[in-house]
Amino acid sequence: MRNRRRVSGNGQGLAEYALILSLIAIVAMSALLFLGGGIDSILSAIGTSV
């Protein structure tokens, strides 16, 4: 009985890590979509000044 509970707990932890990573990926992609134009212009200005 104890082994079964331990295994399900590990699976639950893995699922939580996967959920957190997917949420971080979604936030990062949405930030790039909204800030993509601004970042592009900043990098272009840096490139031309160098």
PDB file of N, CA, C and O in Angstrom:
ATOM      1  N   MET A   1       0.813  -1.197   0.000  1.00  0.00           N
ATOM      2  CA  MET A   1       0.000   0.000   0.000  1.00  0.00           C
ATOM      3  C   MET A   1       0.861   1.268   0.000  1.00  0.00           C
ATOM      4  O   MET A   1       0.552   2.223  -0.712  1.00  0.00           O
ATOM      5  N   ARG A   2       1.917   1.284   0.777  1.00  0.00           N
ATOM      6  CA  ARG A   2       2.747   2.481   0.853  1.00  0.00           C
ATOM      7  C   ARG A   2       3.429   2.777  -0.474  1.00  0.00           C
ATOM      8  O   ARG A   2       3.562   3.940  -0.855  1.00  0.00           O
ATOM      9  N   ASN A   3       3.866   1.730  -1.187  1.00  0.00           N
ATOM     10  CA  ASN A   3       4.536   1.945  -2.471  1.00  0.00           C
ATOM     11  C   ASN A   3       3.603   2.575  -3.488  1.00  0.00           C
ATOM     12  O   ASN A   3       4.026   3.418  -4.279  1.00  0.00           O
ATOM     13  N   ARG A   4       2.362   2.185  -3.477  1.00  0.00           N
ATOM     14  CA  ARG A   4       1.413   2.764  -4.429  1.00  0.00           C
ATOM     15  C   ARG A   4       1.198   4.242  -4.144  1.00  0.00           C
ATOM     16  O   ARG A   4       1.119   5.045  -5.073  1.00  0.00           O
ATOM     17  N   ARG A   5       1.105   4.601  -2.904  1.00  0.00           N
ATOM     18  CA  ARG A   5       0.920   6.016  -2.573  1.00  0.00           C
ATOM     19  C   ARG A   5       2.161   6.822  -2.944  1.00  0.00           C
ATOM     20  O   ARG A   5       2.040   7.950  -3.421  1.00  0.00           O
ATOM     21  N   ARG A   6       3.317   6.277  -2.739  1.00  0.00           N
ATOM     22  CA  ARG A   6       4.548   6.974  -3.054  1.00  0.00           C
ATOM     23  C   ARG A   6       4.667   7.200  -4.561  1.00  0.00           C
ATOM     24  O   ARG A   6       5.091   8.271  -4.996  1.00  0.00           O
ATOM     25  N   VAL A   7       4.301   6.213  -5.343  1.00  0.00           N
ATOM     26  CA  VAL A   7       4.378   6.346  -6.798  1.00  0.00           C
ATOM     27  C   VAL A   7       3.386   7.391  -7.285  1.00  0.00           C
ATOM     28  O   VAL A   7       3.732   8.203  -8.144  1.00  0.00           O
ATOM     29  N   SER A   8       2.170   7.396  -6.766  1.00  0.00           N
ATOM     30  CA  SER A   8       1.189   8.381  -7.209  1.00  0.00           C
ATOM     31  C   SER A   8       1.603   9.782  -6.796  1.00  0.00           C
ATOM     32  O   SER A   8       1.297  10.745  -7.499  1.00  0.00           O
ATOM     33  N   GLY A   9       2.297   9.918  -5.664  1.00  0.00           N
ATOM     34  CA  GLY A   9       2.794  11.219  -5.255  1.00  0.00           C
ATOM     35  C   GLY A   9       3.862  11.731  -6.193  1.00  0.00           C
ATOM     36  O   GLY A   9       3.903  12.926  -6.486  1.00  0.00           O
ATOM     37  N   ASN A  10       4.730  10.848  -6.671  1.00  0.00           N
ATOM     38  CA  ASN A  10       5.749  11.258  -7.637  1.00  0.00           C
ATOM     39  C   ASN A  10       5.119  11.670  -8.955  1.00  0.00           C
ATOM     40  O   ASN A  10       5.554  12.634  -9.585  1.00  0.00           O
ATOM     41  N   GLY A  11       4.110  10.951  -9.363  1.00  0.00           N
ATOM     42  CA  GLY A  11       3.411  11.310 -10.593  1.00  0.00           C
ATOM     43  C   GLY A  11       2.709  12.647 -10.472  1.00  0.00           C
ATOM     44  O   GLY A  11       2.654  13.426 -11.424  1.00  0.00           O
ATOM     45  N   GLN A  12       2.172  12.904  -9.290  1.00  0.00           N
ATOM     46  CA  GLN A  12       1.505  14.183  -9.062  1.00  0.00           C
ATOM     47  C   GLN A  12       2.520  15.326  -9.115  1.00  0.00           C
ATOM     48  O   GLN A  12       2.234  16.376  -9.690  1.00  0.00           O
ATOM     49  N   GLY A  13       3.684  15.138  -8.530  1.00  0.00           N
ATOM     50  CA  GLY A  13       4.723  16.163  -8.570  1.00  0.00           C
ATOM     51  C   GLY A  13       5.183  16.433  -9.984  1.00  0.00           C
ATOM     52  O   GLY A  13       5.411  17.583 -10.360  1.00  0.00           O
ATOM     53  N   LEU A  14       5.322  15.376 -10.773  1.00  0.00           N
ATOM     54  CA  LEU A  14       5.730  15.535 -12.166  1.00  0.00           C
ATOM     55  C   LEU A  14       4.674  16.304 -12.954  1.00  0.00           C
ATOM     56  O   LEU A  14       5.008  17.145 -13.789  1.00  0.00           O
ATOM     57  N   ALA A  15       3.416  16.019 -12.694  1.00  0.00           N
ATOM     58  CA  ALA A  15       2.336  16.730 -13.378  1.00  0.00           C
ATOM     59  C   ALA A  15       2.330  18.207 -12.988  1.00  0.00           C
ATOM     60  O   ALA A  15       2.065  19.068 -13.827  1.00  0.00           O
ATOM     61  N   GLU A  16       2.616  18.501 -11.730  1.00  0.00           N
ATOM     62  CA  GLU A  16       2.655  19.893 -11.294  1.00  0.00           C
ATOM     63  C   GLU A  16       3.811  20.635 -11.957  1.00  0.00           C
ATOM     64  O   GLU A  16       3.649  21.782 -12.372  1.00  0.00           O
ATOM     65  N   TYR A  17       4.970  19.999 -12.061  1.00  0.00           N
ATOM     66  CA  TYR A  17       6.099  20.628 -12.752  1.00  0.00           C
ATOM     67  C   TYR A  17       5.767  20.876 -14.224  1.00  0.00           C
ATOM     68  O   TYR A  17       6.102  21.929 -14.767  1.00  0.00           O
ATOM     69  N   ALA A  18       5.123  19.930 -14.856  1.00  0.00           N
ATOM     70  CA  ALA A  18       4.753  20.097 -16.264  1.00  0.00           C
ATOM     71  C   ALA A  18       3.760  21.244 -16.425  1.00  0.00           C
ATOM     72  O   ALA A  18       3.843  22.009 -17.387  1.00  0.00           O
ATOM     73  N   LEU A  19       2.829  21.366 -15.494  1.00  0.00           N
ATOM     74  CA  LEU A  19       1.850  22.453 -15.552  1.00  0.00           C
ATOM     75  C   LEU A  19       2.528  23.800 -15.366  1.00  0.00           C
ATOM     76  O   LEU A  19       2.219  24.751 -16.084  1.00  0.00           O
ATOM     77  N   ILE A  20       3.443  23.893 -14.421  1.00  0.00           N
ATOM     78  CA  ILE A  20       4.160  25.146 -14.193  1.00  0.00           C
ATOM     79  C   ILE A  20       4.986  25.523 -15.411  1.00  0.00           C
ATOM     80  O   ILE A  20       4.987  26.683 -15.824  1.00  0.00           O
ATOM     81  N   LEU A  21       5.694  24.548 -15.996  1.00  0.00           N
ATOM     82  CA  LEU A  21       6.500  24.835 -17.179  1.00  0.00           C
ATOM     83  C   LEU A  21       5.646  25.280 -18.358  1.00  0.00           C
ATOM     84  O   LEU A  21       6.041  26.167 -19.114  1.00  0.00           O
ATOM     85  N   SER A  22       4.483  24.670 -18.516  1.00  0.00           N
ATOM     86  CA  SER A  22       3.614  25.070 -19.619  1.00  0.00           C
ATOM     87  C   SER A  22       3.071  26.476 -19.397  1.00  0.00           C
ATOM     88  O   SER A  22       2.943  27.241 -20.354  1.00  0.00           O
ATOM     89  N   LEU A  23       2.750  26.829 -18.164  1.00  0.00           N
ATOM     90  CA  LEU A  23       2.278  28.185 -17.889  1.00  0.00           C
ATOM     91  C   LEU A  23       3.373  29.214 -18.131  1.00  0.00           C
ATOM     92  O   LEU A  23       3.105  30.292 -18.660  1.00  0.00           O
ATOM     93  N   ILE A  24       4.600  28.891 -17.750  1.00  0.00           N
ATOM     94  CA  ILE A  24       5.723  29.799 -18.001  1.00  0.00           C
ATOM     95  C   ILE A  24       5.927  29.974 -19.503  1.00  0.00           C
ATOM     96  O   ILE A  24       6.191  31.083 -19.969  1.00  0.00           O
ATOM     97  N   ALA A  25       5.804  28.882 -20.263  1.00  0.00           N
ATOM     98  CA  ALA A  25       5.960  28.970 -21.715  1.00  0.00           C
ATOM     99  C   ALA A  25       4.874  29.840 -22.334  1.00  0.00           C
ATOM    100  O   ALA A  25       5.153  30.622 -23.243  1.00  0.00           O
ATOM    101  N   ILE A  26       3.649  29.715 -21.858  1.00  0.00           N
ATOM    102  CA  ILE A  26       2.544  30.524 -22.388  1.00  0.00           C
ATOM    103  C   ILE A  26       2.767  31.995 -22.084  1.00  0.00           C
ATOM    104  O   ILE A  26       2.546  32.846 -22.946  1.00  0.00           O
ATOM    105  N   VAL A  27       3.201  32.304 -20.869  1.00  0.00           N
ATOM    106  CA  VAL A  27       3.467  33.696 -20.501  1.00  0.00           C
ATOM    107  C   VAL A  27       4.602  34.265 -21.337  1.00  0.00           C
ATOM    108  O   VAL A  27       4.528  35.407 -21.790  1.00  0.00           O
ATOM    109  N   ALA A  28       5.649  33.478 -21.544  1.00  0.00           N
ATOM    110  CA  ALA A  28       6.783  33.948 -22.340  1.00  0.00           C
ATOM    111  C   ALA A  28       6.372  34.206 -23.781  1.00  0.00           C
ATOM    112  O   ALA A  28       6.773  35.211 -24.367  1.00  0.00           O
ATOM    113  N   MET A  29       5.586  33.322 -24.353  1.00  0.00           N
ATOM    114  CA  MET A  29       5.149  33.516 -25.744  1.00  0.00           C
ATOM    115  C   MET A  29       4.240  34.724 -25.878  1.00  0.00           C
ATOM    116  O   MET A  29       4.358  35.482 -26.841  1.00  0.00           O
ATOM    117  N   SER A  30       3.335  34.917 -24.926  1.00  0.00           N
ATOM    118  CA  SER A  30       2.446  36.074 -25.011  1.00  0.00           C
ATOM    119  C   SER A  30       3.223  37.372 -24.813  1.00  0.00           C
ATOM    120  O   SER A  30       2.906  38.382 -25.442  1.00  0.00           O
ATOM    121  N   ALA A  31       4.238  37.357 -23.948  1.00  0.00           N
ATOM    122  CA  ALA A  31       5.068  38.551 -23.774  1.00  0.00           C
ATOM    123  C   ALA A  31       5.824  38.863 -25.051  1.00  0.00           C
ATOM    124  O   ALA A  31       5.950  40.030 -25.423  1.00  0.00           O
ATOM    125  N   LEU A  32       6.325  37.852 -25.724  1.00  0.00           N
ATOM    126  CA  LEU A  32       7.028  38.089 -26.996  1.00  0.00           C
ATOM    127  C   LEU A  32       6.090  38.615 -28.070  1.00  0.00           C
ATOM    128  O   LEU A  32       6.489  39.434 -28.898  1.00  0.00           O
ATOM    129  N   LEU A  33       4.848  38.149 -28.061  1.00  0.00           N
ATOM    130  CA  LEU A  33       3.887  38.645 -29.051  1.00  0.00           C
ATOM    131  C   LEU A  33       3.574  40.114 -28.815  1.00  0.00           C
ATOM    132  O   LEU A  33       3.517  40.899 -29.761  1.00  0.00           O
ATOM    133  N   PHE A  34       3.368  40.491 -27.546  1.00  0.00           N
ATOM    134  CA  PHE A  34       3.006  41.874 -27.261  1.00  0.00           C
ATOM    135  C   PHE A  34       4.202  42.820 -27.327  1.00  0.00           C
ATOM    136  O   PHE A  34       4.049  43.978 -27.716  1.00  0.00           O
ATOM    137  N   LEU A  35       5.374  42.349 -26.958  1.00  0.00           N
ATOM    138  CA  LEU A  35       6.543  43.210 -26.917  1.00  0.00           C
ATOM    139  C   LEU A  35       7.483  42.990 -28.083  1.00  0.00           C
ATOM    140  O   LEU A  35       8.557  43.590 -28.129  1.00  0.00           O
ATOM    141  N   GLY A  36       7.110  42.154 -29.017  1.00  0.00           N
ATOM    142  CA  GLY A  36       7.991  41.812 -30.132  1.00  0.00           C
ATOM    143  C   GLY A  36       8.424  43.008 -30.952  1.00  0.00           C
ATOM    144  O   GLY A  36       9.602  43.136 -31.287  1.00  0.00           O
ATOM    145  N   GLY A  37       7.492  43.884 -31.278  1.00  0.00           N
ATOM    146  CA  GLY A  37       7.834  45.064 -32.074  1.00  0.00           C
ATOM    147  C   GLY A  37       8.749  46.004 -31.322  1.00  0.00           C
ATOM    148  O   GLY A  37       9.677  46.561 -31.908  1.00  0.00           O
ATOM    149  N   GLY A  38       8.509  46.189 -30.052  1.00  0.00           N
ATOM    150  CA  GLY A  38       9.348  47.066 -29.246  1.00  0.00           C
ATOM    151  C   GLY A  38      10.753  46.534 -29.105  1.00  0.00           C
ATOM    152  O   GLY A  38      11.723  47.287 -29.192  1.00  0.00           O
ATOM    153  N   ILE A  39      10.864  45.243 -28.890  1.00  0.00           N
ATOM    154  CA  ILE A  39      12.188  44.625 -28.761  1.00  0.00           C
ATOM    155  C   ILE A  39      12.945  44.712 -30.078  1.00  0.00           C
ATOM    156  O   ILE A  39      14.152  44.951 -30.096  1.00  0.00           O
ATOM    157  N   ASP A  40      12.233  44.518 -31.171  1.00  0.00           N
ATOM    158  CA  ASP A  40      12.870  44.582 -32.491  1.00  0.00           C
ATOM    159  C   ASP A  40      13.439  45.973 -32.755  1.00  0.00           C
ATOM    160  O   ASP A  40      14.557  46.101 -33.256  1.00  0.00           O
ATOM    161  N   SER A  41      12.687  47.000 -32.427  1.00  0.00           N
ATOM    162  CA  SER A  41      13.177  48.365 -32.669  1.00  0.00           C
ATOM    163  C   SER A  41      14.350  48.700 -31.751  1.00  0.00           C
ATOM    164  O   SER A  41      15.267  49.410 -32.164  1.00  0.00           O
ATOM    165  N   ILE A  42      14.337  48.206 -30.522  1.00  0.00           N
ATOM    166  CA  ILE A  42      15.450  48.456 -29.597  1.00  0.00           C
ATOM    167  C   ILE A  42      16.720  47.769 -30.099  1.00  0.00           C
ATOM    168  O   ILE A  42      17.801  48.358 -30.096  1.00  0.00           O
ATOM    169  N   LEU A  43      16.577  46.535 -30.523  1.00  0.00           N
ATOM    170  CA  LEU A  43      17.745  45.797 -31.033  1.00  0.00           C
ATOM    171  C   LEU A  43      18.257  46.414 -32.326  1.00  0.00           C
ATOM    172  O   LEU A  43      19.466  46.432 -32.560  1.00  0.00           O
ATOM    173  N   SER A  44      17.374  46.915 -33.161  1.00  0.00           N
ATOM    174  CA  SER A  44      17.825  47.589 -34.392  1.00  0.00           C
ATOM    175  C   SER A  44      18.581  48.858 -34.066  1.00  0.00           C
ATOM    176  O   SER A  44      19.596  49.151 -34.698  1.00  0.00           O
ATOM    177  N   ALA A  45      18.109  49.617 -33.093  1.00  0.00           N
ATOM    178  CA  ALA A  45      18.788  50.861 -32.696  1.00  0.00           C
ATOM    179  C   ALA A  45      20.161  50.552 -32.122  1.00  0.00           C
ATOM    180  O   ALA A  45      21.122  51.275 -32.389  1.00  0.00           O
ATOM    181  N   ILE A  46      20.263  49.490 -31.339  1.00  0.00           N
ATOM    182  CA  ILE A  46      21.558  49.093 -30.789  1.00  0.00           C
ATOM    183  C   ILE A  46      22.495  48.662 -31.910  1.00  0.00           C
ATOM    184  O   ILE A  46      23.675  49.013 -31.910  1.00  0.00           O
ATOM    185  N   GLY A  47      21.968  47.905 -32.860  1.00  0.00           N
ATOM    186  CA  GLY A  47      22.785  47.433 -33.980  1.00  0.00           C
ATOM    187  C   GLY A  47      23.297  48.559 -34.844  1.00  0.00           C
ATOM    188  O   GLY A  47      24.442  48.512 -35.295  1.00  0.00           O
ATOM    189  N   THR A  48      22.483  49.576 -35.092  1.00  0.00           N
ATOM    190  CA  THR A  48      22.934  50.696 -35.926  1.00  0.00           C
ATOM    191  C   THR A  48      23.923  51.582 -35.182  1.00  0.00           C
ATOM    192  O   THR A  48      24.791  52.191 -35.807  1.00  0.00           O
ATOM    193  N   SER A  49      23.807  51.667 -33.864  1.00  0.00           N
ATOM    194  CA  SER A  49      24.742  52.510 -33.102  1.00  0.00           C
ATOM    195  C   SER A  49      26.116  51.850 -32.965  1.00  0.00           C
ATOM    196  O   SER A  49      27.124  52.529 -32.768  1.00  0.00           O
ATOM    197  N   VAL A  50      26.143  50.531 -33.073  1.00  0.00           N
ATOM    198  CA  VAL A  50      27.414  49.824 -32.962  1.00  0.00           C
ATOM    199  C   VAL A  50      28.065  49.854 -34.317  1.00  0.00           C
ATOM    200  O   VAL A  50      29.160  49.319 -34.488  1.00  0.00           O
TER     201      VAL A  50
END
